Amino acid sequence: MAPPATRRKVIAITTFIKVWVPKLGLRIKGIIYNGYDEKKATLAEKTNPNIIEQITGVPTLGIIPRGRNIDVETGQVGNCLEIIQDNIDFSLLLK
């Protein structure tokens, strides 16, 4: 079973998408998950994108791994562009 914090995140995301997005008149093209570390990912982190997609019907646009040489405070972007190009399905955004 997923840790309580992970379950709360899934519940919060799915509730927002299923309840609040329609009430606010918004349209979500997809979800991008970031900061993913495949070596340290728990079972919940590995399966949550598929579960959230099944519950909400909102596709996963991509799962962004942790970047290297990225420092927000100094504005160092490291390999951000490469990561985004390699991990985001832009065709889903253009539908």
Backbone as a chain_set.jsonl record, in Angstrom:
{"seq": "MAPPATRRKVIAITTFIKVWVPKLGLRIKGIIYNGYDEKKATLAEKTNPNIIEQITGVPTLGIIPRGRNIDVETGQVGNCLEIIQDNIDFSLLLK", "coords": {"N": [[0.841, -1.18, 0.0], [0.439, 2.264, -0.735], [2.274, 4.998, 0.776], [0.713, 7.184, 3.239], [0.977, 9.973, 2.562], [1.427, 9.894, -0.178], [-0.961, 8.74, -1.08], [-2.71, 10.778, -0.364], [-1.874, 12.8, -2.124], [-2.583, 11.721, -4.624], [-5.349, 11.568, -4.302], [-5.924, 14.292, -3.986], [-5.133, 15.364, -6.483], [-6.791, 13.946, -8.296], [-9.327, 14.673, -7.325], [-9.301, 17.449, -7.732], [-9.161, 17.507, -10.558], [-11.472, 16.055, -11.34], [-13.588, 17.349, -9.978], [-13.187, 20.212, -9.525], [-12.055, 21.323, -11.894], [-14.065, 21.071, -13.996], [-16.051, 22.725, -12.793], [-14.809, 25.18, -12.801], [-14.639, 25.667, -15.427], [-12.446, 24.891, -16.904], [-10.035, 23.318, -19.086], [-8.074, 20.529, -19.224], [-5.236, 19.536, -20.862], [-3.373, 17.614, -20.364], [-1.17, 15.897, -18.051], [1.935, 16.611, -16.561], [4.506, 15.069, -14.962], [7.107, 15.77, -12.73], [10.603, 15.675, -11.696], [11.19, 13.012, -11.375], [12.768, 10.12, -10.207], [14.022, 7.364, -11.288], [15.588, 5.368, -10.109], [15.128, 5.674, -7.385], [12.416, 5.625, -7.133], [9.31, 4.818, -5.651], [6.892, 2.13, -5.529], [4.383, 3.309, -5.666], [5.009, 5.815, -6.833], [5.797, 4.953, -9.31], [3.449, 3.876, -10.362], [1.37, 5.741, -10.044], [0.954, 7.771, -12.14], [-0.393, 6.281, -14.2], [-2.638, 5.367, -12.791], [-3.897, 7.781, -12.047], [-4.463, 8.753, -14.591], [-6.282, 6.793, -15.489], [-8.414, 7.175, -13.687], [-9.156, 9.877, -14.066], [-9.217, 10.335, -16.799], [-7.543, 12.058, -18.046], [-4.737, 12.459, -20.034], [-1.301, 11.409, -19.548], [1.21, 13.577, -20.225], [3.903, 13.483, -20.009], [6.755, 12.244, -18.184], [9.045, 13.661, -16.313], [12.416, 13.227, -15.742], [14.747, 13.742, -13.016], [16.811, 16.517, -13.519], [20.163, 17.403, -14.556], [22.766, 19.548, -13.435], [21.146, 21.756, -12.831], [20.097, 24.708, -11.422], [18.005, 26.56, -9.743], [18.172, 28.929, -8.283], [20.425, 30.281, -9.307], [19.798, 30.403, -11.907], [20.732, 28.536, -13.662], [20.213, 26.39, -16.268], [20.962, 23.886, -17.076], [20.4, 20.703, -18.427], [17.747, 21.068, -19.232], [16.174, 21.636, -21.607], [16.758, 19.475, -23.297], [15.789, 17.357, -21.703], [13.041, 17.957, -21.608], [12.329, 17.819, -24.349], [12.833, 15.125, -24.814], [11.021, 13.785, -23.177], [8.358, 14.668, -23.182], [5.17, 14.383, -24.638], [4.384, 16.105, -27.158], [2.496, 16.011, -29.143], [0.05, 15.432, -27.994], [-0.618, 17.849, -26.855], [-1.277, 19.353, -29.026], [-3.667, 18.504, -29.953]], "CA": [[0.0, 0.0, 0.0], [1.19, 3.51, -0.832], [2.323, 5.79, 2.007], [-0.415, 8.118, 3.354], [1.215, 11.23, 1.837], [1.247, 9.606, -1.602], [-2.402, 8.566, -1.299], [-3.33, 12.111, -0.286], [-1.563, 13.521, -3.364], [-3.414, 11.156, -5.692], [-6.725, 11.997, -4.03], [-6.006, 15.728, -4.247], [-5.052, 15.585, -7.935], [-7.991, 13.435, -8.959], [-10.459, 15.505, -6.906], [-9.207, 18.721, -8.451], [-9.487, 17.305, -11.973], [-12.844, 15.586, -11.522], [-14.585, 18.233, -9.368], [-12.98, 21.651, -9.682], [-11.783, 21.731, -13.277], [-15.328, 21.36, -14.692], [-16.739, 23.863, -12.167], [-14.1, 26.408, -13.181], [-14.682, 25.788, -16.885], [-11.105, 24.677, -17.434], [-9.785, 22.101, -19.864], [-6.703, 20.068, -19.009], [-4.757, 18.747, -21.996], [-2.599, 16.492, -19.863], [-0.407, 16.097, -16.818], [3.378, 16.38, -16.628], [5.086, 14.772, -13.649], [8.527, 16.123, -12.793], [11.466, 15.288, -10.591], [11.121, 11.554, -11.238], [14.06, 9.444, -10.073], [13.695, 5.959, -11.514], [16.326, 4.514, -9.173], [14.59, 5.822, -6.034], [10.953, 5.67, -7.178], [8.542, 3.787, -4.957], [5.86, 1.522, -6.366], [3.346, 4.329, -5.864], [5.492, 6.807, -7.792], [5.839, 4.307, -10.629], [2.112, 3.537, -10.847], [0.409, 6.837, -9.908], [0.521, 8.401, -13.389], [-1.4, 5.449, -14.874], [-3.855, 5.346, -11.975], [-4.547, 9.091, -12.183], [-4.998, 8.814, -15.955], [-7.466, 5.932, -15.543], [-9.502, 7.764, -12.899], [-9.569, 11.192, -14.555], [-9.314, 10.407, -18.254], [-6.58, 13.048, -18.519], [-3.524, 11.725, -20.373], [0.017, 11.804, -19.066], [1.996, 14.144, -21.318], [5.281, 13.085, -19.837], [7.326, 12.082, -16.847], [10.344, 14.316, -16.421], [13.388, 12.786, -14.732], [15.55, 14.801, -12.402], [17.83, 17.026, -14.427], [21.512, 17.594, -14.004], [23.289, 20.908, -13.581], [20.048, 22.716, -12.768], [20.1, 25.476, -10.187], [16.967, 27.582, -9.89], [18.597, 30.194, -7.682], [21.383, 30.987, -10.171], [19.263, 30.413, -13.27], [21.434, 27.56, -14.5], [19.182, 25.496, -16.779], [21.496, 22.535, -17.297], [19.905, 19.956, -19.582], [16.279, 21.153, -19.223], [15.585, 21.549, -22.941], [16.909, 18.076, -23.729], [14.871, 16.54, -20.894], [11.673, 18.228, -22.05], [12.163, 17.271, -25.693], [12.883, 13.654, -24.776], [10.058, 13.167, -22.259], [7.001, 15.222, -23.283], [4.462, 14.048, -25.876], [3.812, 17.368, -27.608], [1.353, 15.765, -30.034], [-1.173, 15.496, -27.179], [-0.94, 19.253, -26.632], [-1.753, 19.955, -30.265], [-4.989, 17.936, -30.316]], "C": [[0.885, 1.241, 0.0], [1.197, 4.238, 0.51], [1.171, 6.79, 2.038], [-0.23, 9.41, 2.563], [0.995, 11.031, 0.343], [-0.233, 9.436, -1.924], [-3.113, 9.915, -1.277], [-3.08, 12.91, -1.56], [-2.433, 13.027, -4.508], [-4.856, 11.607, -5.517], [-6.891, 13.478, -4.36], [-6.01, 16.012, -5.751], [-6.338, 15.141, -8.619], [-9.228, 14.251, -8.575], [-10.45, 16.832, -7.65], [-9.659, 18.547, -9.897], [-10.954, 16.939, -12.174], [-13.892, 16.587, -11.029], [-14.382, 19.691, -9.772], [-12.742, 22.099, -11.108], [-13.088, 21.988, -14.036], [-16.066, 22.581, -14.112], [-16.121, 25.191, -12.585], [-14.095, 26.626, -14.691], [-13.329, 25.616, -17.546], [-11.043, 23.392, -18.257], [-8.315, 21.725, -19.663], [-6.317, 19.174, -20.17], [-3.988, 17.524, -21.526], [-1.818, 16.887, -18.623], [1.056, 15.769, -17.091], [3.86, 16.181, -15.193], [6.571, 15.097, -13.737], [9.282, 15.648, -11.564], [11.507, 13.789, -10.358], [12.528, 10.962, -11.191], [13.795, 7.951, -10.13], [14.38, 5.029, -10.51], [15.741, 4.553, -7.759], [13.065, 5.757, -5.973], [10.326, 4.498, -6.436], [7.529, 3.195, -5.936], [4.763, 2.543, -6.669], [3.774, 5.356, -6.903], [5.536, 6.233, -9.205], [4.443, 4.1, -11.211], [1.11, 4.693, -10.813], [0.017, 7.503, -11.224], [-0.553, 7.588, -14.131], [-2.716, 5.431, -14.103], [-4.62, 6.665, -12.121], [-5.161, 9.232, -13.574], [-6.272, 7.977, -16.087], [-8.65, 6.566, -14.828], [-10.047, 9.034, -13.548], [-9.829, 11.249, -16.053], [-8.377, 11.434, -18.858], [-5.258, 12.335, -18.798], [-2.272, 12.271, -19.681], [0.801, 12.307, -20.267], [3.456, 13.741, -21.219], [5.659, 12.949, -18.381], [8.769, 12.553, -16.959], [11.281, 13.792, -15.341], [14.11, 13.988, -14.128], [16.641, 15.207, -13.391], [19.185, 17.119, -13.755], [21.946, 19.031, -14.3], [22.176, 21.954, -13.635], [20.093, 23.391, -11.404], [19.14, 26.65, -10.363], [17.455, 28.931, -9.385], [19.563, 30.974, -8.564], [20.909, 31.053, -11.616], [19.964, 29.46, -14.218], [20.432, 26.494, -14.946], [19.677, 24.09, -17.098], [20.947, 21.903, -18.563], [18.375, 19.978, -19.684], [15.658, 20.961, -20.597], [15.629, 20.113, -23.461], [15.92, 17.164, -22.991], [13.433, 16.718, -21.38], [11.42, 17.623, -23.422], [12.069, 15.749, -25.686], [11.725, 13.022, -24.008], [8.63, 13.7, -22.32], [6.404, 14.847, -24.637], [3.724, 15.307, -26.332], [2.609, 17.171, -28.525], [0.035, 15.813, -29.264], [-1.583, 16.939, -26.904], [-1.577, 19.893, -27.849], [-3.112, 19.438, -30.7], [-6.082, 18.933, -30.038]], "O": [[1.934, 1.275, 0.642], [0.253, 4.119, 1.291], [0.694, 7.208, 0.983], [-1.182, 9.897, 1.953], [0.438, 11.901, -0.326], [-0.704, 9.941, -2.943], [-4.012, 10.162, -2.08], [-3.969, 13.62, -2.03], [-2.963, 13.829, -5.277], [-5.51, 11.988, -6.488], [-7.896, 13.872, -4.953], [-6.81, 16.816, -6.229], [-6.906, 15.877, -9.426], [-10.089, 14.493, -9.421], [-11.486, 17.281, -8.14], [-10.448, 19.344, -10.404], [-11.605, 17.458, -13.08], [-14.978, 16.666, -11.603], [-15.295, 20.329, -10.297], [-13.199, 23.176, -11.49], [-13.214, 23.036, -14.671], [-16.637, 23.374, -14.861], [-16.816, 26.199, -12.709], [-13.606, 27.646, -15.175], [-13.095, 26.142, -18.635], [-11.89, 22.507, -18.131], [-7.423, 22.537, -19.912], [-6.981, 18.173, -20.44], [-3.957, 16.506, -22.217], [-1.808, 18.046, -18.207], [1.376, 14.785, -17.758], [3.642, 17.028, -14.328], [7.226, 14.737, -14.715], [8.697, 15.276, -10.546], [11.826, 13.341, -9.257], [13.37, 11.269, -12.035], [13.391, 7.345, -9.137], [13.807, 4.015, -10.111], [15.845, 3.575, -7.019], [12.483, 5.825, -4.89], [10.75, 3.35, -6.571], [7.343, 3.71, -7.039], [4.277, 2.625, -7.797], [2.979, 5.729, -7.766], [5.333, 6.955, -10.18], [4.272, 4.144, -12.429], [0.088, 4.628, -11.497], [-1.166, 7.782, -11.418], [-1.518, 8.161, -14.636], [-3.789, 5.475, -14.704], [-5.839, 6.666, -12.298], [-6.258, 9.771, -13.717], [-7.232, 8.406, -16.727], [-9.777, 6.499, -15.32], [-11.259, 9.247, -13.578], [-10.573, 12.108, -16.525], [-8.411, 11.661, -20.067], [-4.71, 11.68, -17.912], [-2.211, 13.436, -19.288], [1.034, 11.561, -21.219], [4.16, 13.668, -22.226], [4.991, 13.457, -17.482], [9.598, 11.922, -17.614], [10.979, 13.9, -14.153], [14.079, 15.094, -14.667], [17.297, 14.368, -14.008], [19.32, 16.935, -12.545], [21.533, 19.633, -15.291], [22.258, 22.919, -14.394], [20.122, 22.728, -10.367], [19.449, 27.615, -11.061], [17.177, 29.962, -9.997], [19.528, 32.204, -8.573], [21.548, 31.69, -12.453], [19.811, 29.561, -15.436], [19.868, 25.779, -14.118], [18.871, 23.198, -17.363], [21.016, 22.492, -19.642], [17.772, 19.018, -20.165], [14.705, 20.195, -20.737], [14.643, 19.608, -23.999], [15.291, 16.301, -23.603], [12.701, 15.742, -21.543], [10.393, 16.976, -23.631], [11.316, 15.161, -26.462], [11.469, 11.829, -24.172], [7.772, 13.227, -21.575], [7.065, 14.982, -25.667], [2.581, 15.544, -25.939], [1.787, 18.077, -28.667], [-0.992, 16.194, -29.826], [-2.77, 17.223, -26.738], [-2.329, 20.861, -27.728], [-3.651, 19.887, -31.711], [-7.255, 18.645, -30.275]]}, "num_chains": 1, "name": "protein.A"}
